[in-house]
Amino acid sequence: MSEDKYDYHSKFMEQFKYNFAIEGETFEKAISLALEITNKDENDFLNKRLLKEQKKNSNLGIENDQLKEKVSELESYKTEHDKYEKEFQEFLIKKQEEEKVMKSINNENNPLKKFLELCEWVDNMEEKGVSVAPTEFEDIFYHYKMWCKQQAYKPPDKKTTKAELLMIQKNSIYGLEIGKRVSEKCPNGTELIPRFNLWYEPE
C-alpha cells in the first residue's frame, strides 16, 4: 500500500476520534470499519494485480499455444520437404542413369546397336488372357550374347544390356509399361523379368 493511501486512512480514523468524539465500543467499530476499508482497498489492489497477472499468463498461454501450432506446422512442412527432397534426389539420379544409358546406346561402337538392326519390332501377343510383349529378356540376351561371340565382340554385360534394352523399349512406339509383380499383368512384365517387343530370328 502506498504512503498516500496510508496517510489517507490515518486521517480517516482521526476524524472518527476527534471530530465526532467517538469512544469505547463505537470507536472500536469505527476503527474496525476503517481497517475494513483499508483491507478492502488492499484486496482490490491485490485482486487487480492478480487479474492482471492472470490475463498476462493467459496471453502467454495463448502465445505458447500459437508457438506450438507453428512448431507443429514447421515440423509437418519439414517432413513434406524431406519427402520431396528425397524424391527429387531419386529423380536426379534416375535421370543421370538414363543419360548415361542413352550415351552408351548412341555410341557408334556399341554392338547392341548393330544387333538391333537384325531384330524386328512386333506387336504384343496374348498369353493366358493377358496382352504381353513377345520376348523375355533372357531369350533376347542369349541371342545377343551368341551374336557377340560370332562377331568377335567381348561378352556383353547383362545388367548394362538390360538397362539399354529397357531404355530402347521406352523410346519405341510401344513404350514401356512394366511392374514390380507379375500380378500387375503389365505388357512388359516385371523389373526382374522384363519383356520386349523385339524379335530376333537366328540365321
TITIZA-859395 format. One line per field, with one value per atom (N, C-alpha, C): atom name; residue in three letters; residue number from 1; x, y, z. Coordinates in nm, 3 decimals. Layout:
N
atomo: (CA:...)
residuo: (Ala:...)
num: (NUM:...)
u: (X:...)
v: (Y:...)
w: (Z:...)
END
This chain:
203
atomo: (N:CA:C:N:CA:C:N:CA:C:N:CA:C:N:CA:C:N:CA:C:N:CA:C:N:CA:C:N:CA:C:N:CA:C:N:CA:C:N:CA:C:N:CA:C:N:CA:C:N:CA:C:N:CA:C:N:CA:C:N:CA:C:N:CA:C:N:CA:C:N:CA:C:N:CA:C:N:CA:C:N:CA:C:N:CA:C:N:CA:C:N:CA:C:N:CA:C:N:CA:C:N:CA:C:N:CA:C:N:CA:C:N:CA:C:N:CA:C:N:CA:C:N:CA:C:N:CA:C:N:CA:C:N:CA:C:N:CA:C:N:CA:C:N:CA:C:N:CA:C:N:CA:C:N:CA:C:N:CA:C:N:CA:C:N:CA:C:N:CA:C:N:CA:C:N:CA:C:N:CA:C:N:CA:C:N:CA:C:N:CA:C:N:CA:C:N:CA:C:N:CA:C:N:CA:C:N:CA:C:N:CA:C:N:CA:C:N:CA:C:N:CA:C:N:CA:C:N:CA:C:N:CA:C:N:CA:C:N:CA:C:N:CA:C:N:CA:C:N:CA:C:N:CA:C:N:CA:C:N:CA:C:N:CA:C:N:CA:C:N:CA:C:N:CA:C:N:CA:C:N:CA:C:N:CA:C:N:CA:C:N:CA:C:N:CA:C:N:CA:C:N:CA:C:N:CA:C:N:CA:C:N:CA:C:N:CA:C:N:CA:C:N:CA:C:N:CA:C:N:CA:C:N:CA:C:N:CA:C:N:CA:C:N:CA:C:N:CA:C:N:CA:C:N:CA:C:N:CA:C:N:CA:C:N:CA:C:N:CA:C:N:CA:C:N:CA:C:N:CA:C:N:CA:C:N:CA:C:N:CA:C:N:CA:C:N:CA:C:N:CA:C:N:CA:C:N:CA:C:N:CA:C:N:CA:C:N:CA:C:N:CA:C:N:CA:C:N:CA:C:N:CA:C:N:CA:C:N:CA:C:N:CA:C:N:CA:C:N:CA:C:N:CA:C:N:CA:C:N:CA:C:N:CA:C:N:CA:C:N:CA:C:N:CA:C:N:CA:C:N:CA:C:N:CA:C:N:CA:C:N:CA:C:N:CA:C:N:CA:C:N:CA:C:N:CA:C:N:CA:C:N:CA:C:N:CA:C:N:CA:C:N:CA:C:N:CA:C:N:CA:C:N:CA:C:N:CA:C:N:CA:C:N:CA:C:N:CA:C:N:CA:C:N:CA:C:N:CA:C:N:CA:C:N:CA:C:N:CA:C:N:CA:C:N:CA:C:N:CA:C:N:CA:C:N:CA:C:N:CA:C:N:CA:C:N:CA:C:N:CA:C:N:CA:C:N:CA:C:N:CA:C:N:CA:C:N:CA:C:N:CA:C:N:CA:C:N:CA:C:N:CA:C:N:CA:C:N:CA:C:N:CA:C:N:CA:C:N:CA:C:N:CA:C:N:CA:C:N:CA:C:N:CA:C:N:CA:C:N:CA:C:N:CA:C:N:CA:C:N:CA:C:N:CA:C:N:CA:C:N:CA:C:N:CA:C:N:CA:C:N:CA:C:N:CA:C:N:CA:C)
residuo: (Met:Met:Met:Ser:Ser:Ser:Glu:Glu:Glu:Asp:Asp:Asp:Lys:Lys:Lys:Tyr:Tyr:Tyr:Asp:Asp:Asp:Tyr:Tyr:Tyr:His:His:His:Ser:Ser:Ser:Lys:Lys:Lys:Phe:Phe:Phe:Met:Met:Met:Glu:Glu:Glu:Gln:Gln:Gln:Phe:Phe:Phe:Lys:Lys:Lys:Tyr:Tyr:Tyr:Asn:Asn:Asn:Phe:Phe:Phe:Ala:Ala:Ala:Ile:Ile:Ile:Glu:Glu:Glu:Gly:Gly:Gly:Glu:Glu:Glu:Thr:Thr:Thr:Phe:Phe:Phe:Glu:Glu:Glu:Lys:Lys:Lys:Ala:Ala:Ala:Ile:Ile:Ile:Ser:Ser:Ser:Leu:Leu:Leu:Ala:Ala:Ala:Leu:Leu:Leu:Glu:Glu:Glu:Ile:Ile:Ile:Thr:Thr:Thr:Asn:Asn:Asn:Lys:Lys:Lys:Asp:Asp:Asp:Glu:Glu:Glu:Asn:Asn:Asn:Asp:Asp:Asp:Phe:Phe:Phe:Leu:Leu:Leu:Asn:Asn:Asn:Lys:Lys:Lys:Arg:Arg:Arg:Leu:Leu:Leu:Leu:Leu:Leu:Lys:Lys:Lys:Glu:Glu:Glu:Gln:Gln:Gln:Lys:Lys:Lys:Lys:Lys:Lys:Asn:Asn:Asn:Ser:Ser:Ser:Asn:Asn:Asn:Leu:Leu:Leu:Gly:Gly:Gly:Ile:Ile:Ile:Glu:Glu:Glu:Asn:Asn:Asn:Asp:Asp:Asp:Gln:Gln:Gln:Leu:Leu:Leu:Lys:Lys:Lys:Glu:Glu:Glu:Lys:Lys:Lys:Val:Val:Val:Ser:Ser:Ser:Glu:Glu:Glu:Leu:Leu:Leu:Glu:Glu:Glu:Ser:Ser:Ser:Tyr:Tyr:Tyr:Lys:Lys:Lys:Thr:Thr:Thr:Glu:Glu:Glu:His:His:His:Asp:Asp:Asp:Lys:Lys:Lys:Tyr:Tyr:Tyr:Glu:Glu:Glu:Lys:Lys:Lys:Glu:Glu:Glu:Phe:Phe:Phe:Gln:Gln:Gln:Glu:Glu:Glu:Phe:Phe:Phe:Leu:Leu:Leu:Ile:Ile:Ile:Lys:Lys:Lys:Lys:Lys:Lys:Gln:Gln:Gln:Glu:Glu:Glu:Glu:Glu:Glu:Glu:Glu:Glu:Lys:Lys:Lys:Val:Val:Val:Met:Met:Met:Lys:Lys:Lys:Ser:Ser:Ser:Ile:Ile:Ile:Asn:Asn:Asn:Asn:Asn:Asn:Glu:Glu:Glu:Asn:Asn:Asn:Asn:Asn:Asn:Pro:Pro:Pro:Leu:Leu:Leu:Lys:Lys:Lys:Lys:Lys:Lys:Phe:Phe:Phe:Leu:Leu:Leu:Glu:Glu:Glu:Leu:Leu:Leu:Cys:Cys:Cys:Glu:Glu:Glu:Trp:Trp:Trp:Val:Val:Val:Asp:Asp:Asp:Asn:Asn:Asn:Met:Met:Met:Glu:Glu:Glu:Glu:Glu:Glu:Lys:Lys:Lys:Gly:Gly:Gly:Val:Val:Val:Ser:Ser:Ser:Val:Val:Val:Ala:Ala:Ala:Pro:Pro:Pro:Thr:Thr:Thr:Glu:Glu:Glu:Phe:Phe:Phe:Glu:Glu:Glu:Asp:Asp:Asp:Ile:Ile:Ile:Phe:Phe:Phe:Tyr:Tyr:Tyr:His:His:His:Tyr:Tyr:Tyr:Lys:Lys:Lys:Met:Met:Met:Trp:Trp:Trp:Cys:Cys:Cys:Lys:Lys:Lys:Gln:Gln:Gln:Gln:Gln:Gln:Ala:Ala:Ala:Tyr:Tyr:Tyr:Lys:Lys:Lys:Pro:Pro:Pro:Pro:Pro:Pro:Asp:Asp:Asp:Lys:Lys:Lys:Lys:Lys:Lys:Thr:Thr:Thr:Thr:Thr:Thr:Lys:Lys:Lys:Ala:Ala:Ala:Glu:Glu:Glu:Leu:Leu:Leu:Leu:Leu:Leu:Met:Met:Met:Ile:Ile:Ile:Gln:Gln:Gln:Lys:Lys:Lys:Asn:Asn:Asn:Ser:Ser:Ser:Ile:Ile:Ile:Tyr:Tyr:Tyr:Gly:Gly:Gly:Leu:Leu:Leu:Glu:Glu:Glu:Ile:Ile:Ile:Gly:Gly:Gly:Lys:Lys:Lys:Arg:Arg:Arg:Val:Val:Val:Ser:Ser:Ser:Glu:Glu:Glu:Lys:Lys:Lys:Cys:Cys:Cys:Pro:Pro:Pro:Asn:Asn:Asn:Gly:Gly:Gly:Thr:Thr:Thr:Glu:Glu:Glu:Leu:Leu:Leu:Ile:Ile:Ile:Pro:Pro:Pro:Arg:Arg:Arg:Phe:Phe:Phe:Asn:Asn:Asn:Leu:Leu:Leu:Trp:Trp:Trp:Tyr:Tyr:Tyr:Glu:Glu:Glu:Pro:Pro:Pro:Glu:Glu:Glu)
num: (1:1:1:2:2:2:3:3:3:4:4:4:5:5:5:6:6:6:7:7:7:8:8:8:9:9:9:10:10:10:11:11:11:12:12:12:13:13:13:14:14:14:15:15:15:16:16:16:17:17:17:18:18:18:19:19:19:20:20:20:21:21:21:22:22:22:23:23:23:24:24:24:25:25:25:26:26:26:27:27:27:28:28:28:29:29:29:30:30:30:31:31:31:32:32:32:33:33:33:34:34:34:35:35:35:36:36:36:37:37:37:38:38:38:39:39:39:40:40:40:41:41:41:42:42:42:43:43:43:44:44:44:45:45:45:46:46:46:47:47:47:48:48:48:49:49:49:50:50:50:51:51:51:52:52:52:53:53:53:54:54:54:55:55:55:56:56:56:57:57:57:58:58:58:59:59:59:60:60:60:61:61:61:62:62:62:63:63:63:64:64:64:65:65:65:66:66:66:67:67:67:68:68:68:69:69:69:70:70:70:71:71:71:72:72:72:73:73:73:74:74:74:75:75:75:76:76:76:77:77:77:78:78:78:79:79:79:80:80:80:81:81:81:82:82:82:83:83:83:84:84:84:85:85:85:86:86:86:87:87:87:88:88:88:89:89:89:90:90:90:91:91:91:92:92:92:93:93:93:94:94:94:95:95:95:96:96:96:97:97:97:98:98:98:99:99:99:100:100:100:101:101:101:102:102:102:103:103:103:104:104:104:105:105:105:106:106:106:107:107:107:108:108:108:109:109:109:110:110:110:111:111:111:112:112:112:113:113:113:114:114:114:115:115:115:116:116:116:117:117:117:118:118:118:119:119:119:120:120:120:121:121:121:122:122:122:123:123:123:124:124:124:125:125:125:126:126:126:127:127:127:128:128:128:129:129:129:130:130:130:131:131:131:132:132:132:133:133:133:134:134:134:135:135:135:136:136:136:137:137:137:138:138:138:139:139:139:140:140:140:141:141:141:142:142:142:143:143:143:144:144:144:145:145:145:146:146:146:147:147:147:148:148:148:149:149:149:150:150:150:151:151:151:152:152:152:153:153:153:154:154:154:155:155:155:156:156:156:157:157:157:158:158:158:159:159:159:160:160:160:161:161:161:162:162:162:163:163:163:164:164:164:165:165:165:166:166:166:167:167:167:168:168:168:169:169:169:170:170:170:171:171:171:172:172:172:173:173:173:174:174:174:175:175:175:176:176:176:177:177:177:178:178:178:179:179:179:180:180:180:181:181:181:182:182:182:183:183:183:184:184:184:185:185:185:186:186:186:187:187:187:188:188:188:189:189:189:190:190:190:191:191:191:192:192:192:193:193:193:194:194:194:195:195:195:196:196:196:197:197:197:198:198:198:199:199:199:200:200:200:201:201:201:202:202:202:203:203:203)
u: (0.085:0.000:0.088:0.052:0.133:0.124:0.222:0.226:0.107:0.064:-0.052:-0.176:-0.197:-0.314:-0.308:-0.188:-0.171:-0.210:-0.161:-0.196:-0.346:-0.404:-0.547:-0.625:-0.592:-0.664:-0.638:-0.514:-0.485:-0.573:-0.584:-0.668:-0.814:-0.851:-0.989:-1.025:-0.932:-0.957:-0.953:-0.864:-0.858:-0.987:-1.047:-1.174:-1.283:-1.283:-1.377:-1.350:-1.226:-1.189:-1.206:-1.159:-1.158:-1.279:-1.320:-1.431:-1.564:-1.583:-1.712:-1.709:-1.590:-1.574:-1.629:-1.591:-1.636:-1.549:-1.613:-1.539:-1.589:-1.505:-1.546:-1.574:-1.687:-1.723:-1.748:-1.811:-1.840:-1.712:-1.613:-1.484:-1.418:-1.426:-1.367:-1.434:-1.566:-1.637:-1.587:-1.561:-1.511:-1.374:-1.288:-1.155:-1.168:-1.259:-1.281:-1.327:-1.419:-1.470:-1.357:-1.272:-1.161:-1.065:-1.035:-0.945:-1.006:-1.138:-1.208:-1.197:-1.214:-1.200:-1.058:-0.959:-0.819:-0.791:-0.838:-0.816:-0.885:-1.005:-1.078:-0.998:-0.936:-0.853:-0.734:-0.673:-0.559:-0.602:-0.719:-0.769:-0.802:-0.861:-0.889:-0.760:-0.657:-0.528:-0.470:-0.479:-0.428:-0.508:-0.642:-0.727:-0.696:-0.678:-0.645:-0.511:-0.415:-0.282:-0.292:-0.373:-0.391:-0.456:-0.561:-0.628:-0.533:-0.450:-0.353:-0.254:-0.208:-0.115:-0.183:-0.309:-0.383:-0.400:-0.434:-0.450:-0.319:-0.210:-0.078:-0.044:-0.073:-0.046:-0.134:-0.260:-0.350:-0.296:-0.247:-0.188:-0.065:0.016:0.133:0.092:-0.016:-0.067:-0.112:-0.182:-0.227:-0.107:-0.007:0.113:0.186:0.188:0.253:0.182:0.048:-0.030:-0.005:0.003:0.028:0.167:0.265:0.400:0.404:0.330:0.323:0.263:0.159:0.094:0.190:0.267:0.365:0.473:0.520:0.622:0.569:0.443:0.380:0.372:0.335:0.326:0.464:0.567:0.703:0.753:0.721:0.761:0.693:0.564:0.489:0.550:0.584:0.644:0.779:0.859:0.991:0.978:0.878:0.855:0.824:0.732:0.696:0.816:0.891:1.009:1.111:1.137:1.233:1.186:1.054:0.998:1.022:0.987:1.003:1.151:1.233:1.377:1.434:1.388:1.433:1.386:1.260:1.205:1.279:1.312:1.383:1.523:1.592:1.725:1.720:1.617:1.599:1.573:1.493:1.464:1.592:1.677:1.802:1.894:1.903:1.987:1.937:1.802:1.743:1.772:1.759:1.784:1.930:2.021:2.163:2.193:2.127:2.145:2.091:1.974:1.915:2.004:2.061:2.150:2.275:2.323:2.440:2.407:2.287:2.244:2.227:2.163:2.141:2.274:2.369:2.501:2.566:2.548:2.604:2.534:2.401:2.323:2.363:2.384:2.414:2.560:2.640:2.780:2.785:2.851:2.857:2.924:3.009:3.081:3.006:2.884:2.806:2.752:2.795:2.749:2.599:2.535:2.391:2.316:2.368:2.304:2.306:2.414:2.426:2.338:2.333:2.249:2.102:2.058:1.916:1.874:1.971:1.939:1.893:1.925:1.886:1.753:1.699:1.574:1.455:1.338:1.213:1.134:1.055:0.959:0.826:0.772:0.647:0.546:0.418:0.310:0.304:0.225:0.203:0.129:0.138:0.065:-0.019:-0.114:-0.198:-0.134:-0.119:-0.063:-0.143:-0.219:-0.306:-0.405:-0.456:-0.556:-0.500:-0.367:-0.303:-0.221:-0.230:-0.152:-0.011:0.088:0.228:0.319:0.434:0.537:0.592:0.629:0.660:0.792:0.890:1.024:1.069:1.106:1.161:1.307:1.352:1.490:1.592:1.573:1.669:1.687:1.577:1.584:1.664:1.629:1.698:1.843:1.869:2.008:2.092:2.032:2.103:2.144:2.049:2.079:2.185:2.175:2.271:2.410:2.418:2.547:2.611:2.529:2.579:2.627:2.550:2.587:2.720:2.737:2.862:2.981:2.961:3.067:3.103:3.000:3.022:3.094:3.062:3.119:3.250:3.297:3.425:3.420:3.300:3.288:3.306:3.349:3.363:3.223:3.210:3.078:3.009:2.883:2.811:2.779:2.773:2.734:2.581:2.534:2.390:2.313:2.363:2.294:2.288:2.401:2.407:2.314:2.313:2.227:2.080:2.042:1.902:1.863:1.949:1.920:1.904:1.990:1.985:1.859:1.825:1.704:1.577:1.574:1.458:1.443:1.556:1.551:1.507:1.556:1.517:1.368:1.320:1.177:1.094:1.140:1.067:1.052:1.155:1.153:1.094:1.050:0.989:0.842:0.779:0.637:0.549:0.605:0.528:0.535:0.637:0.652:0.691:0.694:0.734:0.632:0.562:0.468:0.509:0.578:0.640:0.601:0.592:0.550:0.656:0.622:0.712:0.675:0.546:0.499:0.426:0.431:0.365:0.214:0.160:0.016:-0.036:0.055:0.015:-0.018:0.027:-0.005:0.029:0.151:0.195:0.248:0.227:0.274:0.424:0.502:0.647:0.698:0.607:0.648:0.684:0.790:0.833:0.976:1.018:1.155:1.257:1.219:1.309:1.313:1.196:1.186:1.112:1.181:1.115:1.091:0.997:0.964:0.974:1.008:1.030:0.954:0.927:0.860:0.961:1.080:1.185:1.180:1.206:1.205:1.327:1.402:1.523:1.510:1.536:1.535:1.679:1.731:1.871:1.886:1.999:2.023:2.047)
v: (-0.119:0.000:0.123:0.223:0.344:0.432:0.526:0.617:0.711:0.753:0.843:0.774:0.648:0.576:0.559:0.537:0.520:0.647:0.764:0.893:0.917:0.880:0.899:0.823:0.698:0.617:0.660:0.711:0.762:0.882:0.971:1.089:1.050:0.946:0.899:0.853:0.777:0.727:0.840:0.935:1.050:1.130:1.134:1.206:1.144:1.011:0.944:0.980:0.984:1.002:1.144:1.239:1.378:1.459:1.458:1.540:1.496:1.360:1.310:1.256:1.267:1.226:1.085:0.992:0.854:0.784:0.717:0.650:0.506:0.427:0.293:0.202:0.132:0.030:0.091:0.210:0.277:0.312:0.355:0.389:0.264:0.152:0.027:-0.015:0.009:-0.023:0.065:0.194:0.286:0.241:0.201:0.152:0.028:-0.061:-0.185:-0.153:-0.051:-0.011:0.047:0.132:0.193:0.086:-0.015:-0.124:-0.207:-0.223:-0.299:-0.229:-0.094:-0.015:-0.025:-0.016:-0.027:-0.163:-0.268:-0.403:-0.423:-0.356:-0.367:-0.308:-0.189:-0.126:-0.215:-0.271:-0.359:-0.482:-0.537:-0.654:-0.621:-0.500:-0.457:-0.447:-0.393:-0.379:-0.516:-0.609:-0.744:-0.817:-0.797:-0.862:-0.810:-0.678:-0.620:-0.672:-0.681:-0.733:-0.879:-0.953:-1.094:-1.111:-1.030:-1.037:-1.000:-0.900:-0.857:-0.969:-1.036:-1.148:-1.264:-1.288:-1.396:-1.368:-1.241:-1.202:-1.216:-1.176:-1.187:-1.333:-1.417:-1.560:-1.622:-1.572:-1.623:-1.588:-1.464:-1.421:-1.504:-1.531:-1.614:-1.755:-1.803:-1.936:-1.941:-1.834:-1.826:-1.821:-1.738:-1.728:-1.862:-1.931:-2.062:-2.162:-2.159:-2.247:-2.214:-2.084:-2.042:-2.087:-2.077:-2.121:-2.272:-2.347:-2.493:-2.526:-2.450:-2.474:-2.445:-2.336:-2.301:-2.408:-2.455:-2.560:-2.686:-2.719:-2.835:-2.818:-2.697:-2.669:-2.681:-2.628:-2.634:-2.778:-2.857:-2.998:-3.072:-3.040:-3.102:-3.060:-2.930:-2.879:-2.946:-2.961:-3.024:-3.168:-3.239:-3.379:-3.385:-3.295:-3.291:-3.251:-3.152:-3.105:-3.217:-3.290:-3.401:-3.509:-3.533:-3.634:-3.594:-3.467:-3.421:-3.408:-3.372:-3.362:-3.499:-3.602:-3.739:-3.782:-3.754:-3.791:-3.718:-3.591:-3.512:-3.567:-3.605:-3.664:-3.796:-3.877:-4.004:-3.978:-3.872:-3.835:-3.794:-3.714:-3.670:-3.789:-3.881:-4.000:-4.082:-4.097:-4.173:-4.106:-3.972:-3.900:-3.913:-3.908:-3.922:-4.062:-4.163:-4.300:-4.315:-4.253:-4.260:-4.192:-4.078:-4.006:-4.090:-4.160:-4.245:-4.361:-4.419:-4.530:-4.482:-4.365:-4.311:-4.281:-4.233:-4.205:-4.334:-4.441:-4.571:-4.625:-4.610:-4.660:-4.588:-4.458:-4.377:-4.387:-4.457:-4.476:-4.565:-4.517:-4.591:-4.727:-4.741:-4.867:-4.965:-4.929:-5.017:-5.134:-5.258:-5.374:-5.398:-5.356:-5.377:-5.303:-5.185:-5.104:-5.179:-5.250:-5.327:-5.452:-5.513:-5.632:-5.599:-5.485:-5.447:-5.424:-5.397:-5.382:-5.514:-5.623:-5.756:-5.801:-5.717:-5.751:-5.680:-5.731:-5.668:-5.620:-5.516:-5.471:-5.538:-5.609:-5.682:-5.646:-5.672:-5.638:-5.736:-5.697:-5.785:-5.911:-6.011:-6.135:-6.168:-6.254:-6.298:-6.419:-6.408:-6.519:-6.533:-6.643:-6.668:-6.553:-6.506:-6.399:-6.261:-6.246:-6.116:-6.076:-5.947:-5.895:-5.862:-5.932:-5.913:-5.900:-5.835:-5.828:-5.968:-6.004:-6.144:-6.201:-6.116:-6.169:-6.137:-6.242:-6.221:-6.180:-6.108:-6.058:-6.171:-6.281:-6.391:-6.444:-6.449:-6.502:-6.409:-6.280:-6.188:-6.166:-6.175:-6.161:-6.281:-6.398:-6.518:-6.502:-6.460:-6.442:-6.332:-6.228:-6.116:-6.163:-6.243:-6.293:-6.386:-6.473:-6.562:-6.483:-6.381:-6.297:-6.227:-6.173:-6.106:-6.202:-6.327:-6.427:-6.454:-6.463:-6.488:-6.370:-6.250:-6.129:-6.086:-6.168:-6.143:-6.019:-5.989:-5.885:-5.949:-5.872:-5.925:-5.954:-6.050:-6.085:-5.964:-5.944:-5.826:-5.839:-5.723:-5.720:-5.728:-5.822:-5.848:-5.728:-5.668:-5.555:-5.435:-5.407:-5.293:-5.316:-5.438:-5.471:-5.454:-5.501:-5.486:-5.339:-5.256:-5.113:-5.048:-5.086:-5.029:-5.074:-5.201:-5.252:-5.187:-5.167:-5.101:-4.958:-4.888:-4.752:-4.750:-4.846:-4.854:-4.886:-4.978:-5.012:-4.889:-4.816:-4.698:-4.594:-4.578:-4.476:-4.528:-4.653:-4.710:-4.672:-4.707:-4.676:-4.756:-4.863:-4.947:-4.895:-4.815:-4.762:-4.871:-4.833:-4.927:-4.922:-5.034:-5.046:-5.168:-5.143:-5.251:-5.241:-5.355:-5.355:-5.415:-5.422:-5.483:-5.630:-5.664:-5.801:-5.854:-5.985:-6.049:-6.025:-6.018:-6.000:-5.869:-5.775:-5.647:-5.663:-5.773:-5.808:-5.696:-5.644:-5.538:-5.597:-5.532:-5.583:-5.612:-5.532:-5.552:-5.628:-5.705:-5.791:-5.714:-5.762:-5.701:-5.649:-5.571:-5.518:-5.632:-5.740:-5.855:-5.938:-5.958:-6.036:-5.952:-5.858:-5.771:-5.843:-5.788:-5.841:-5.726:-5.761:-5.659:-5.691:-5.585:-5.601:-5.625:-5.666:-5.701:-5.849:-5.883:-6.025:-6.053:-6.156:-6.193:-6.335:-6.349:-6.480:-6.517:-6.618:-6.658:-6.701:-6.673:-6.710:-6.861)
w: (0.000:0.000:0.000:-0.083:-0.097:0.026:0.041:0.157:0.157:0.036:0.026:0.081:0.049:0.099:0.251:0.302:0.446:0.521:0.471:0.534:0.527:0.417:0.400:0.506:0.525:0.622:0.766:0.791:0.926:0.958:0.863:0.882:0.893:0.819:0.824:0.965:1.029:1.165:1.268:1.248:1.339:1.335:1.216:1.202:1.289:1.297:1.386:1.532:1.568:1.710:1.760:1.683:1.731:1.686:1.567:1.519:1.573:1.590:1.636:1.779:1.843:1.983:2.005:1.916:1.928:2.032:2.130:2.236:2.254:2.323:2.363:2.246:2.260:2.161:2.024:2.025:1.897:1.823:1.902:1.844:1.785:1.861:1.811:1.680:1.671:1.548:1.434:1.468:1.366:1.316:1.415:1.378:1.290:1.329:1.254:1.112:1.105:0.974:0.888:0.953:0.881:0.830:0.916:0.876:0.764:0.773:0.669:0.535:0.542:0.420:0.366:0.462:0.422:0.358:0.423:0.372:0.237:0.227:0.101:-0.014:0.015:-0.088:-0.124:-0.016:-0.040:-0.120:-0.083:-0.154:-0.300:-0.318:-0.455:-0.536:-0.470:-0.536:-0.572:-0.473:-0.496:-0.604:-0.597:-0.697:-0.838:-0.846:-0.975:-1.026:-0.931:-0.968:-1.011:-0.935:-0.967:-1.104:-1.130:-1.260:-1.373:-1.343:-1.443:-1.475:-1.368:-1.386:-1.458:-1.419:-1.484:-1.633:-1.662:-1.801:-1.877:-1.808:-1.868:-1.895:-1.793:-1.809:-1.918:-1.924:-2.028:-2.167:-2.178:-2.305:-2.339:-2.233:-2.254:-2.295:-2.234:-2.270:-2.414:-2.457:-2.597:-2.691:-2.653:-2.735:-2.741:-2.626:-2.620:-2.713:-2.708:-2.796:-2.943:-2.972:-3.109:-3.156:-3.063:-3.096:-3.121:-3.034:-3.052:-3.188:-3.225:-3.354:-3.469:-3.453:-3.557:-3.568:-3.451:-3.450:-3.518:-3.488:-3.549:-3.701:-3.746:-3.889:-3.955:-3.885:-3.938:-3.946:-3.843:-3.844:-3.959:-3.980:-4.090:-4.224:-4.233:-4.356:-4.381:-4.274:-4.287:-4.334:-4.279:-4.320:-4.469:-4.514:-4.655:-4.741:-4.690:-4.764:-4.779:-4.669:-4.673:-4.772:-4.772:-4.862:-5.008:-5.041:-5.179:-5.216:-5.117:-5.143:-5.179:-5.106:-5.134:-5.272:-5.303:-5.434:-5.546:-5.521:-5.621:-5.645:-5.536:-5.549:-5.625:-5.595:-5.667:-5.815:-5.843:-5.981:-6.055:-5.987:-6.049:-6.080:-5.983:-6.001:-6.120:-6.126:-6.236:-6.370:-6.375:-6.500:-6.541:-6.443:-6.474:-6.529:-6.469:-6.518:-6.659:-6.685:-6.819:-6.923:-6.885:-6.977:-7.008:-6.905:-6.922:-7.018:-6.998:-7.085:-7.228:-7.245:-7.380:-7.449:-7.372:-7.430:-7.479:-7.399:-7.438:-7.562:-7.568:-7.683:-7.811:-7.799:-7.918:-7.964:-7.884:-7.923:-8.048:-8.151:-8.278:-8.263:-8.162:-8.142:-8.051:-8.012:-7.926:-8.009:-7.978:-8.058:-8.049:-7.938:-7.925:-8.035:-8.069:-8.173:-8.307:-8.335:-8.459:-8.452:-8.334:-8.317:-8.339:-8.290:-8.301:-8.446:-8.534:-8.676:-8.737:-8.666:-8.712:-8.651:-8.559:-8.490:-8.554:-8.526:-8.570:-8.449:-8.473:-8.371:-8.402:-8.304:-8.325:-8.216:-8.250:-8.156:-8.039:-7.939:-7.824:-7.867:-7.781:-7.806:-7.682:-7.700:-7.588:-7.520:-7.389:-7.312:-7.184:-7.172:-7.057:-7.035:-7.145:-7.137:-7.112:-7.116:-7.091:-7.213:-7.249:-7.361:-7.314:-7.373:-7.331:-7.451:-7.429:-7.532:-7.554:-7.677:-7.711:-7.659:-7.630:-7.599:-7.458:-7.384:-7.250:-7.260:-7.160:-7.161:-7.176:-7.103:-7.106:-7.249:-7.324:-7.461:-7.552:-7.546:-7.637:-7.595:-7.466:-7.419:-7.464:-7.464:-7.510:-7.656:-7.739:-7.882:-7.902:-7.824:-7.834:-7.793:-7.688:-7.640:-7.746:-7.807:-7.911:-8.034:-8.067:-8.181:-8.155:-8.032:-7.996:-8.009:-7.971:-7.980:-8.126:-8.210:-8.353:-8.421:-8.371:-8.432:-8.365:-8.275:-8.205:-8.114:-8.063:-7.961:-7.823:-7.728:-7.593:-7.537:-7.444:-7.388:-7.328:-7.358:-7.307:-7.158:-7.094:-6.952:-6.943:-6.862:-6.854:-6.799:-6.691:-6.627:-6.722:-6.787:-6.881:-6.999:-7.048:-7.164:-7.127:-7.008:-6.965:-6.958:-6.898:-6.885:-7.022:-7.116:-7.250:-7.325:-7.314:-7.381:-7.325:-7.192:-7.131:-7.183:-7.198:-7.250:-7.396:-7.473:-7.614:-7.626:-7.543:-7.542:-7.503:-7.404:-7.355:-7.467:-7.548:-7.654:-7.785:-7.786:-7.906:-7.917:-8.028:-8.046:-7.949:-7.892:-7.800:-7.655:-7.627:-7.493:-7.393:-7.265:-7.160:-7.046:-7.028:-6.917:-6.836:-6.728:-6.650:-6.504:-6.436:-6.295:-6.204:-6.078:-5.980:-5.956:-5.981:-5.958:-6.082:-6.099:-6.212:-6.207:-6.083:-6.065:-6.123:-6.151:-6.211:-6.358:-6.418:-6.557:-6.657:-6.645:-6.735:-6.866:-6.979:-7.109:-7.114:-7.042:-7.044:-6.920:-6.859:-6.749:-6.623:-6.557:-6.431:-6.445:-6.347:-6.348:-6.340:-6.273:-6.260:-6.390:-6.450:-6.575:-6.680:-6.743:-6.841:-6.975:-7.049:-7.183:-7.283:-7.409:-7.510:-7.639:-7.715:-7.844:-7.956:-7.918:-8.014:-8.043:-8.169:-8.208:-8.295:-8.256:-8.332:-8.385:-8.514:-8.580:-8.613:-8.545:-8.575:-8.722:-8.779:-8.920:-8.934)
END
